[in-house]
Amino acid sequence: MGEGCVVKKGLFETLRHDDITYQSIAKAFNLPLVLHDEAFVRMKKLSRPHKAQPNFDWDTPSPALTAKLRMIQLPWDEAKPEDGQLAFVAEDLWVPVSIVNGNVHILPGVPRLFEKMIDGLKPLLLPRLADPDGKGVYRILISTPLPESAVAPYLTELAAKVEPKGIKVGSYPRWGKSHNTVTLVGKDREYMDSLVDEVARNVEGYQVKMEGEDDKEGEEDPDS
């Protein structure tokens, strides 16, 4: 795995029964799930009782309590220090960022929480990145009217060809839009520029500066 990976969990606040993110990550790294005491203390202090659970009590076993505790049963490696496995990134949030293997960061899927916690993680993550500002990364966008399935064989060959140069090939369907986007991302600007004509020809498209700049009203989605 590379410098880092961010995983979005299910919707924390809905106590989803089918959110198995922690269980899945724990299984992948052969780790147990452990109830984190400090997270539990913060949860009791900072979370508000739901209006649909007026009789909820932290000290009384109940399905609601069990569901809440699932949210702080984290993948845990007893052989590693605690500060490398968990981070609280905001004083007004009980939700922890679970960190597995030093580079897998598990965050809640609720958009407002995810965004706030990503911002809180920046001081921890940015020093570890080789190019934190992205200034050394060059990105080329190619707009294509073809569906993703039509360009996939060529892009697979292209990805294998440019991988030794450290260049990544991406393909992004744009649902409801007339064109999809093919991307080249890397640092070898001269070599990447030399690929533009070839890629455009093979996907029957052309280079654009911004995704969607060639959209036209009334055109059909190529993947529909």
C-alpha positions in Angstrom: 0.0 0.0 0.0 1.2 3.5 -0.8 1.6 6.6 1.4 -1.9 6.5 2.7 -5.4 5.4 2.3 -8.7 7.0 3.5 -11.7 4.7 4.0 -15.2 6.2 4.4 -17.4 4.2 6.7 -21.2 3.9 6.6 -23.4 6.7 8.0 -22.3 6.9 11.6 -25.3 8.7 13.0 -27.8 6.2 11.5 -26.2 3.3 13.4 -26.4 1.1 10.3 -26.6 -2.6 10.9 -24.9 -3.4 7.7 -21.8 -1.2 8.2 -19.0 -3.7 8.4 -16.1 -1.4 7.7 -14.2 -1.9 11.0 -14.8 -5.7 10.8 -13.6 -5.9 7.2 -10.5 -3.8 7.8 -9.7 -5.8 11.0 -10.1 -9.1 9.1 -7.9 -7.8 6.2 -5.0 -7.1 8.7 -5.7 -10.0 11.0 -6.6 -7.8 14.0 -9.2 -8.1 16.7 -11.9 -5.4 17.3 -11.4 -3.7 20.7 -13.7 -1.3 22.5 -11.7 1.9 22.9 -12.2 3.3 26.5 -11.4 6.9 25.7 -13.7 7.0 22.7 -16.4 5.6 25.0 -15.9 8.4 27.5 -15.9 11.0 24.8 -19.1 9.5 23.2 -20.9 9.7 26.5 -19.8 13.2 27.1 -20.4 14.7 23.6 -23.2 12.7 22.0 -26.8 13.7 22.5 -29.6 11.2 23.3 -31.9 10.6 20.3 -35.4 11.9 20.7 -36.7 8.5 19.7 -34.8 6.9 22.6 -36.0 8.9 25.7 -35.3 6.1 28.1 -31.8 5.3 26.8 -29.2 4.8 29.6 -25.5 4.3 29.2 -25.4 1.8 32.0 -28.3 -0.3 31.0 -27.8 -3.0 28.3 -30.0 -2.4 25.3 -30.0 -2.8 21.5 -29.4 0.9 21.2 -26.3 0.7 23.5 -25.0 -2.3 21.6 -25.3 -0.3 18.3 -23.5 2.7 19.7 -20.7 0.5 21.1 -20.1 -1.0 17.6 -19.0 2.5 16.5 -16.0 2.5 18.9 -15.0 -1.2 18.5 -11.8 -0.5 16.5 -9.3 -2.7 14.7 -6.4 -2.9 17.3 -2.8 -4.1 17.3 -1.6 -4.6 20.9 2.0 -4.6 19.7 1.8 -1.0 18.5 1.5 2.3 20.4 -1.9 3.8 20.8 -1.1 7.2 19.3 -0.4 5.5 16.0 -3.7 3.7 15.9 -6.2 6.4 16.7 -6.6 10.1 16.5 -9.2 12.6 17.8 -9.0 15.5 15.5 -11.6 17.9 17.0 -12.3 18.7 20.6 -16.1 18.8 19.9 -16.2 15.4 18.3 -16.2 12.0 20.0 -15.8 10.2 16.6 -12.2 8.8 16.3 -10.1 8.3 13.2 -9.1 4.7 13.4 -5.6 4.2 11.9 -4.6 0.7 10.8 -1.2 -0.4 9.5 0.0 3.2 9.9 -1.5 4.3 6.6 -5.2 3.2 6.5 -7.4 5.9 8.0 -11.1 5.1 8.6 -13.5 8.1 8.8 -17.3 8.3 9.0 -19.3 8.7 5.8 -21.4 11.6 7.0 -20.3 14.4 4.7 -20.0 17.1 7.3 -18.1 14.9 9.7 -15.9 13.5 6.9 -14.9 17.0 5.7 -14.2 18.3 9.2 -12.1 15.3 10.1 -10.2 15.4 6.9 -9.3 19.0 7.7 -8.3 17.9 11.2 -6.0 15.2 9.8 -4.0 17.5 7.6 -1.3 18.2 10.2 -0.8 14.4 10.6 -0.9 13.5 6.9 0.7 16.3 5.0 4.3 15.9 6.4 4.2 12.3 5.2 3.5 13.2 1.6 6.3 13.5 -1.0 4.5 16.3 -2.7 1.9 17.7 -0.2 0.9 20.7 -2.4 0.6 18.7 -5.6 2.9 21.2 -7.3 5.0 18.5 -9.0 2.0 16.6 -10.3 0.8 17.2 -13.9 -2.7 16.2 -15.1 -4.0 15.9 -18.6 -7.7 15.7 -19.3 -9.1 14.1 -22.5 -12.8 14.4 -23.3 -14.3 11.4 -25.1 -17.8 10.8 -26.4 -17.3 7.0 -26.2 -18.7 4.9 -23.3 -16.2 3.6 -20.8 -16.6 0.0 -22.0 -15.4 1.1 -25.5 -12.2 2.7 -24.3 -11.3 0.2 -21.6 -9.2 -2.2 -23.7 -7.0 0.6 -25.1 -6.7 2.3 -21.6 -5.6 -1.0 -20.1 -2.8 -1.3 -22.7 -1.9 2.4 -22.2 -1.7 2.0 -18.4 0.7 -0.9 -18.7 2.8 1.1 -21.2 3.1 4.3 -19.1 3.3 2.7 -15.6 7.1 2.4 -15.7 7.2 6.2 -16.1 5.1 6.7 -13.0 2.1 7.8 -14.9 -1.5 6.8 -13.9 -4.3 6.4 -16.4 -7.9 7.2 -15.2 -11.3 6.8 -16.8 -14.3 8.6 -15.3 -17.9 8.2 -16.5 -19.9 11.4 -16.2 -23.5 10.2 -15.7 -26.0 12.3 -17.6 -23.3 14.1 -19.5 -22.4 13.8 -23.2 -18.7 13.1 -22.7 -16.6 11.0 -20.3 -13.1 11.9 -19.1 -9.8 10.1 -19.5 -6.9 11.4 -17.4 -3.1 11.1 -17.3 -1.5 12.0 -14.0 2.2 12.0 -13.4 5.4 14.2 -13.2 7.0 13.6 -16.6 5.4 16.5 -18.4 7.3 16.2 -21.6 6.5 12.5 -22.0 2.9 13.0 -21.0 2.4 15.8 -23.6 3.8 13.5 -26.3 1.0 11.0 -25.5 -1.9 13.5 -26.0 -2.4 13.0 -29.8 -2.2 9.2 -29.4 -4.7 9.0 -26.6 -7.1 11.5 -28.2 -7.1 9.5 -31.4 -7.7 6.2 -29.7 -10.6 7.5 -27.6 -12.0 9.6 -30.4 -11.7 12.7 -28.2 -9.6 15.8 -27.6 -7.7 17.5 -24.7 -9.7 19.9 -22.5 -8.5 22.2 -19.7 -11.5 21.6 -17.5 -13.9 18.6 -17.1 -17.2 19.5 -18.7 -16.1 22.5 -20.6 -17.5 20.9 -23.8 -20.8 19.8 -22.4 -23.9 20.6 -24.6 -27.5 20.7 -23.6 -29.6 17.8 -24.9 -26.8 15.3 -25.7 -27.0 11.8 -24.4 -24.9 10.1 -21.7 -22.4 7.8 -23.6 -22.8 5.2 -20.9 -26.6 5.1 -20.9 
